[in-house]
């Protein structure tokens, strides 16, 4: 399903991480795909409130948890800068879809990174 939110379509997910030499691009591509899929789910399911949004963001966060092993295999990790960049992108997604009151920590509550 193609994205309809222009703000999201124009956003460079994990853009800052692609500029570092610590994060492998092929793993970042998978992280970007998780975030785009999250946006697609939000557009398809149209969560009515924060609780419904958190269900979707928690599922995406758990996908990032699974991705951590691939960072390790590539000689990298989800470290401080990456954690902040990922968290910022979750916040961006929430606000782009009108959830300005979302709690950034709750958006990624099940994180293991």
N, C-alpha and C positions, 0 to 999 in steps of 0.2 A: 504494500500500500504506500503510494508516494505521500510524503509529508505535505501538509497544506499550510502550516504556520511558517510564514516567510522569515521571521526572526530566527527560527530553528534551522530552516534550510540554509541560511546564510552563516550560521555559526560554525566555527572551526573547533569541533570537539577535540579536547586534549591537545590543542594547538601548541601550547607551551612545551609540552613533553616531547613533541616531535622535533623540537629545536635542540634538545639535549642529546648527548651521545650515550647517556646511561640507559635510556629506555629503547628497547628494540622495536622498530617500526612495525614489524609483523604482529607483535603482541598488542601494540597500541591500536593497530587497525581493528583488532578484535574488541578492544575496549570501546573504541568509537562505534563499532557495530552494536554493542550492548546499549549505548546511549541513544543511538538512532532508533533501535527497536523499542526502547522505553518510550520515546516520543510517538512512535507509531501506535503503541498500545494506548497511550493517553488519548490520542486522536480517535482511535477506534472505540475505546471503552468510555470515554468522557467521564472521568471520575467526578462525582457530585460534591465531594468534600475532601478535606485533608486526610481523613482515615482511608478513604478509597485510593487517594494518591499514594499514601504511604505503602499500601499493599503492593502497588506497582513498583515503587522505588526500592522497596525491600527485596523484591524478586530480582531486580537488576543489580542491586548491591551483592546479592548472593552469587550472581554470575561473575562479578568482579572477584569475589572470594575464590571462586574456582580458577579464575585467570591468574591468580597469584603464583600458582605452580609453574605456569608457562613463563612468567617473568623470571622465576628462579632458574628454570632450565636454560634460559637465554643469558644467564649470568647477570641478571638484574633483579630488582625487587620493587615493590610498591613502597617507596620511602616517603619521607616528609613532603617533598615537593610534589611527588605524584599524588599522595593522599589529598593534598590541598587542591591540586588541579582537578582531580576526579570529583571531590566534594563541591568545588565551585561549579562544575558542569551540571551536577545534580541540582544545585541551587538555581542555575540558569534555566534548566528545563522547567522546574517548578514555577518560576516567575514568568517564563515565556507563556505558560498556559494559565496564568491568572492566579496562581497560588502564592502570592507575595507573603502570606502569613505562615508559610511552611517553615518548620524548624530544620535548619540544615543538618543538625545532628540526628534528628529523627528520620530525615530522608534516607540516611545511610546507616541507620541504627544497627543492622546485623553485620556490619563490616568486621572483617578479621584482619585488616591491614591498617 
